[in-house]
């Protein structure tokens, strides 16, 4: 039984899914767009401010057949799927991307970049974490760089990462939700001085959608 599960994970035909839901993208460049969200379980980055801590333990989430996930996504009108986590790149995502592409979906990845890339993506949102910095190959694939800012020190980390991405990559600073009242003025001031950056707000939390 365990052998079968390992094989499914290796081939990417089954994945530990924490939740699936249809909603609007709340953050970053594609804010406001309808999409089907697939949140995979498993992450060992350990961000203190993580708002998806229930995702960390992959074993707490059932292995779900990718064909079934794709089938459920087709029931909704939007033709976009956001694959998020947890850290989705802990898994081989080639099969998931292939099946979604065959159904005509645009496929969006949200990742810290801490694991090797797999899958073929229409949009990569790289959200680097200090504790587990991205592996270098992901930088040139990133369409957007979204750095969560909890304190002024994080701006230096954001600039360091911005030096690694391509010149077409969109740059976002996102206030960490619990620190937002203190940190938003710092971010606004920084962007006024560094207009290559934009602010990303977790709009789904303001309008209370998933
Ligand atoms: Fe949470 Fe994402 Fe950090 Fe993992 S990388 S601990 S899921 S915020």
Boltz pocket constraint, residues with backbone or C-beta under 6 A from the ligand:
constraints:
  - pocket:
      binder: B
      contacts: [[A, 43], [A, 44], [A, 45], [A, 46], [A, 47], [A, 49], [A, 50], [A, 51], [A, 52], [A, 53], [A, 55], [A, 85], [A, 86], [A, 87], [A, 112], [A, 127], [A, 129]]
      max_distance: 6.0
